[in-house]
Amino acid sequence: MAEISAALVKQLRDKTGAGMMECKGALTEANGNIEEAVTLLRKRGLAQAAKRAGRTTAQGTISSYLHLGGKIGVLVEVNCESDFVARTDDFSALCKEIGMHIAAADPKWVRREDVPAEAIENEKAIYRAQMEKENKPAHVIDKIIEGKLGSFYAQFVLLDQPSIRDGAVTISQLVAQASAKTGENIQVSRFVRFRVGETAE
C-alpha cells in the first residue's frame, strides 16, 4: 500500500476541487496513482451530480462572451440552486468557459432532448441509406445507426460536445465537476450564438 502524503492529497485537491477526505480515499483506492484518483473522483462527481439533478435551479446568471474581436457573441443561461453559488468566481468561470466553447464549437442544441424528432429521423435515414448495399442484418444496422447518432450528438449537442480546451472532457462532465465542487445542481438552460451580419432568429 502506497503512503498517501499530505502533499499528494493537496495536489489532487488543487487538480479536482474535491474535499480532503474524498481525495485521500481516492488516492488510497488508486494506490497513490494521481491520474487514477482523478478518474475515480470524476466518476463519483458524475454520480453525485446525477443525484442532485432533480433539485430546483431557480438561481444563476446570464453570461455573455465575445469572440474574434467582437465578431461572434454568445449569451448563455446557467442555473444553480442558490444565489450564493451564482455569485462565486468558480461559477462565473464556468459560465465564461461554456460561453467560449459555444462561440468556438457552434452547437445547435443544449441537450439531446432538445433535438427535434425530425432531425434525428433525417439522420437515421441518411445512415440507413449509406448502408443499404452492405447486406448487414437489421439489428446490426440499428446498432451502427445508434453509434453514428452518438457522433451526431457529439458534433451538435452542447452537453455532448468535447470541451475545446480538453477533448477528453465533455461539457456535461465539466458541468458535473462544477456541480460536485459546489454541492449544487447546475444546469445549462439555453444559449444564443450570433455573428456580426447575421439576422437574429
C-alpha positions in Angstrom: 0.0 0.0 0.0 1.5 3.3 -1.1 2.0 6.0 1.6 -0.5 8.9 0.9 1.3 12.1 1.8 -0.4 15.4 2.6 1.4 16.9 -0.4 -0.2 14.3 -2.7 -3.7 15.0 -1.2 -3.2 18.7 -1.7 -2.1 18.1 -5.3 -5.2 16.1 -6.0 -7.4 18.7 -4.3 -5.9 21.5 -6.4 -6.5 19.5 -9.5 -10.1 18.4 -8.9 -11.6 20.8 -6.2 -12.8 17.7 -4.3 -12.7 17.5 -0.4 -9.7 16.4 1.5 -11.2 13.1 2.7 -12.6 12.3 -0.8 -9.1 12.9 -2.2 -7.4 10.8 0.4 -9.9 8.0 -0.2 -9.5 8.1 -3.9 -5.7 8.1 -3.6 -5.8 5.1 -1.2 -8.1 3.2 -3.6 -5.8 4.2 -6.6 -2.7 3.1 -4.6 -1.2 6.6 -4.8 -1.6 7.0 -8.6 -2.9 10.5 -9.0 -4.3 10.1 -12.5 -6.3 7.0 -11.4 -7.5 9.0 -8.4 -8.6 11.9 -10.7 -10.7 9.4 -12.8 -12.3 7.9 -9.6 -13.2 11.4 -8.4 -14.6 12.3 -11.8 -16.8 9.2 -11.8 -18.0 9.9 -8.3 -18.7 13.5 -9.2 -20.9 12.5 -12.1 -22.7 10.0 -9.8 -23.3 12.7 -7.2 -24.4 15.2 -9.9 -27.0 12.7 -11.1 -28.4 12.5 -7.6 -28.6 16.3 -7.5 -30.1 16.6 -11.0 -33.7 16.7 -9.8 -33.2 19.6 -7.4 -34.6 23.0 -8.4 -32.3 25.5 -10.1 -34.0 28.8 -9.6 -30.8 30.9 -9.4 -28.0 31.5 -11.8 -26.8 34.0 -14.3 -26.9 35.0 -18.0 -23.3 35.3 -19.1 -22.0 37.0 -22.2 -18.9 36.1 -24.2 -17.4 38.0 -27.2 -15.1 36.2 -29.6 -12.9 37.2 -32.5 -12.7 40.8 -31.6 -16.5 41.1 -31.2 -17.4 39.3 -34.4 -19.1 36.4 -32.5 -21.2 36.9 -29.4 -22.8 34.3 -27.0 -25.4 34.7 -24.3 -25.7 31.6 -22.1 -28.0 31.0 -19.1 -26.6 28.7 -16.5 -28.7 27.9 -13.4 -27.9 26.7 -9.9 -29.7 26.3 -6.6 -28.5 29.4 -4.6 -27.6 33.0 -5.2 -24.5 32.4 -3.1 -23.1 29.9 -5.7 -24.2 32.1 -8.6 -22.0 34.9 -7.3 -18.8 32.8 -6.8 -15.8 33.2 -9.1 -15.9 29.5 -9.9 -19.5 29.7 -11.2 -18.6 32.8 -13.2 -15.5 31.0 -14.7 -17.7 28.0 -15.6 -20.2 30.3 -17.4 -17.4 32.0 -19.3 -15.8 28.7 -20.2 -19.2 27.5 -21.6 -19.7 30.7 -23.5 -16.2 30.5 -25.1 -16.9 26.9 -26.0 -20.2 27.8 -27.7 -18.5 30.6 -29.6 -15.9 28.2 -31.0 -17.8 24.9 -31.3 -21.2 26.3 -32.6 -23.6 23.7 -31.0 -27.2 23.7 -32.2 -28.9 22.4 -29.1 -28.2 22.3 -25.3 -29.2 18.6 -24.7 -30.3 15.6 -26.7 -33.9 16.0 -25.7 -33.9 19.4 -27.5 -33.0 17.9 -30.9 -36.3 17.8 -33.0 -37.5 14.3 -33.8 -37.5 15.1 -37.5 -33.7 16.0 -37.3 -33.0 12.6 -35.7 -35.2 10.7 -38.2 -33.4 12.5 -41.0 -30.0 11.5 -39.7 -31.2 7.9 -39.3 -32.5 7.8 -42.9 -29.1 9.1 -44.2 -27.2 6.5 -42.2 -29.6 3.7 -43.3 -29.2 4.8 -47.0 -25.4 4.7 -46.6 -25.6 1.0 -45.5 -28.2 -0.2 -47.9 -25.7 -2.2 -50.1 -23.8 -3.7 -47.2 -26.2 -6.7 -46.7 -25.9 -6.5 -42.9 -28.7 -7.9 -40.6 -31.3 -5.3 -39.4 -30.1 -5.5 -35.7 -26.5 -4.8 -36.7 -27.6 -1.8 -38.8 -29.6 -0.5 -35.9 -26.5 -0.7 -33.6 -24.4 1.1 -36.2 -27.0 3.8 -36.5 -27.1 4.3 -32.7 -23.2 4.7 -32.8 -23.5 7.2 -35.7 -26.2 9.1 -33.7 -23.7 9.4 -30.8 -21.2 11.1 -33.2 -24.0 13.4 -34.4 -24.8 14.4 -30.8 -21.1 15.0 -30.0 -21.0 17.3 -33.0 -24.1 19.4 -32.5 -25.4 19.0 -28.8 -23.6 21.3 -26.3 -23.6 18.9 -23.4 -22.3 16.0 -25.6 -19.5 18.0 -27.2 -15.9 17.5 -26.1 -14.6 20.7 -24.5 -12.5 22.8 -26.9 -9.9 23.2 -24.0 -9.7 19.4 -23.1 -11.1 17.0 -25.7 -11.2 14.2 -23.1 -13.9 16.0 -21.1 -17.4 16.7 -22.4 -19.3 19.9 -21.5 -21.7 17.7 -19.5 -18.7 16.4 -17.4 -17.4 19.9 -17.0 -20.8 20.9 -15.5 -20.9 17.8 -13.4 -17.5 18.6 -12.0 -18.7 22.1 -11.1 -21.8 20.6 -9.5 -19.7 18.2 -7.4 -17.4 21.1 -6.3 -20.3 23.4 -5.2 -22.6 20.6 -3.9 -25.4 22.1 -6.0 -27.4 21.1 -9.1 -26.0 23.2 -12.0 -27.8 23.2 -15.4 -27.2 24.9 -18.7 -30.7 26.2 -19.7 -30.3 27.9 -23.1 -27.9 29.9 -25.2 -27.8 32.2 -28.2 -24.8 32.4 -30.5 -24.7 35.2 -33.1 -22.3 36.5 -35.6 -21.9 40.1 -36.9 -24.1 40.5 -40.0 -26.4 37.6 -39.1 -30.2 38.1 -38.8 -31.4 37.4 -35.2 -33.9 34.5 -35.1 
